[in-house]
Amino acid sequence: MPYATEENITELAAERWATAEPPRLAELMGALVRHLHAFAREVHLTEDEWAAAMHWLTRTGQISDDKREEFILASDVLGLSMLVVQMNNRFGPDATPATVLGPFYIDGSPTAPFGWDMSDGAEGVPLFVHGTVRDTGGTPVGGAVLDVWQADSDGVYEAQLGEVDEARLRAKYASRPDGTYCLRSVVPKGYTIPMDGPVGELIEHTRISHFRPAHIHFLIDEPGYEKLVTHIFEAQTRYLDSDVVFGTKEELIVPFHHHESGAAPDGTRFDTPFATAEFDFVLQPKE
């Protein structure tokens, strides 16, 4: 094998990684080598810049733990996460579109009955989200599990906190036989992504907004249908057109209706203000 030169090192490295197993790993690594080398050549990467990048990657790994996924955050703000979502979730025009999972999902949320309050006393205006789960043909999907989570009024998720005795602003709701569902929480607020780490430091060198619009996360993984990871966004919120992770989609923007008092969708009577939002989830059947 020839010794490496500036002219042949890309092909030498790609040939070595072509030995990887399984074949898909060889394909991925070969392409990665070629694109990384092409990037270095295009920008004429200096040794100081290379060292700074290695240090940034090291610190990104060091700040990450089971409560914080800084690499996912980096992928989100670079638009990579949303690109991968869109390439791998090409649903029909009638199906609810997918968006980013985000770095703060916690598996194993408690099962909740129709209309149950997942806020557990968290500060904020009570919010009822209700609607129907159905397929693209209009058939209701009964028993579909909606895994729901959101940030609190300070923009903090349970996954960012220390030890928490009970689930906080997250729960799993099942649609009824007619496909209807109802959950209770609090009106979400827009928030900034964590700016105290390597990703935030990088964004500080730009004019990029570091805010996300107010939203609630949903995950529906029902047998016979494509898995759906999505949000709903409050129509009246800020940052819809500048979402730092590129997650906003027009079809997911929902009016939140505010009421001074009255009956909530689950029948609860309120003498104080509350809000409601109606949204139908349309699942894409698997081929």
Steps between C-alpha positions, in 0.01 A plus 500: 500500500638846410588750769251781559529826310266799484377370165428137593415501872125524442487188287737314733280578801179414311651166389586410860150578624351306211601186695242575770216259573211498446507646145279793602763609754763486225276717279443755777864524603628525145264786425585668831872489424452648153271780620720588798807519279309704241392744772858539626622570147215742418562723803877430513471395864789623713663299777375746763145468367527120500623509863215733601249265339646199684482692830138600428404138432677387818314755712170407332554143612609600850189709568264228377342252740168322554337839563659696217570398139725776367580310178127473421470873569786564257329286237174690562642851456698399189176384338626143471239352734212654306651397165522137616142518632368630169691248289379206710140609560361576155137459593208569271357853480209412730714357781626703795861597423789394721749730667801466733496281809721739696756407766266484801274201435463256791369151433259334741255781574201400716172398340230763547121492461297727273545863607754428775715794612864424422614839633463379862469853633764660277466875463302622200159541340317164478493369145286223351617348171240282336406354165497173309759247389412361157667363189534666161177334388307663783460186712531568876792326671385385842753404765781704343749606768604866498829544684502868601763725659576871527709761680381693804440875522876555532571300184644208697427132433497228761803345329698815588424479870667293770318223680123528451269281706214492249452561128488871429310642201500169316249214468354243261137537392301242302238601245150370567328249263370789288856640471445796731758605756535774761793607715542773757819695556601868513547746216863459385738790452777558252845446640868523423707193431784443751755772429753408769682235296700461179193531275393822669851641474498433126160666455624808688725566199194533271174692467300176538205518740553244776129467581241235431132594460252372759417136425400160636665174391311191387613150408253246360634155417192297412527153335402513135592867463818695444651629822420867549723739697359849486403819686211741513594869507291779646389726215538815709855430615825669397791342308284286266698625199839481671487171692863431587461128418297555178213294645199719421255385233192693394276196542598475867412859597184496712288782647480493878161632608489675836187490717415701810293212637277217383508130419823335386504225233503228767196651673688673781343833603731798547426828677850620412679548165611199296591427139413238241663377180349256252719288274441181304793262455486325161714186482661363186419127457802279438525359150 
